[in-house]
């Protein structure tokens, strides 16, 4: 039992296996970067929707592309993801124990590299999209967008009922694997590493020396390309490498600041933030003149600006204060993530149904 307890804080003298604290810390690094960057993009989009609204609408895709460049660069150059390299770890290929261990500077073999990229980049992207889909289906179910007899409604209600159990099984799988890793019963703290055919290990002195030597050689050996194809290939390689290096350098410098932002804007601290940053209620947005010939707003205040008919099921968009038909504004906000009148970035949860005294 003492040996298992020692494994929690330190690695074995013979083995290079990192402690549970190291692997959990590197896992949480990229998890903290995403929401922090998302908040920065949201602030920019709210300050100038015309210029930065695109980045907010396509944040998931842009972040995934940048993450792909970053992870592919580090996996091919250091045999580790960005966060693993940040904590001095590397990915070791599982296989024949009689083969000499590859140096980190050699990069991962193609098979393990693309498996790692898939589990590091593609899987989180699909998980985020699935969570957003579930959230939108829950909102549709609450507001009864589909008629009760709809087969689609029955299908997604069954999906919503099964999703929490599937998600619980998924998280439980990772928890059990981490528990086995703590007790020394497994070489992987994450089942995704096992599926990728690798395990995590610490960088050795030989690895560090080889990485430094490789970086020095790359800066010294700059042979001019001879053919046009080689020039294009060289320029493209330098561009991708420069983009990945710039992104990694920026993340290395601002990683702790991003982690602080993620904590600051987490849901657990919202009450504390509100008490520290209490401000008066801001004035409503500047409304357009109803008497003008503006194509955005109808002259009659009881008419929906979207369908141009008398409003049904009045709903106000809290972001801007304008009132619409519920069905009209729900479909518009879900498709465009913006207010139809002001263009302010918004989401479906900002819709508030209005109830008149007659109702």
Order of alpha helices (4+ residues) and beta strands (2+ residues): alpha-alpha-alpha-alpha-alpha-beta-alpha-alpha-alpha-alpha-beta-alpha-alpha-alpha-beta-beta-alpha-beta
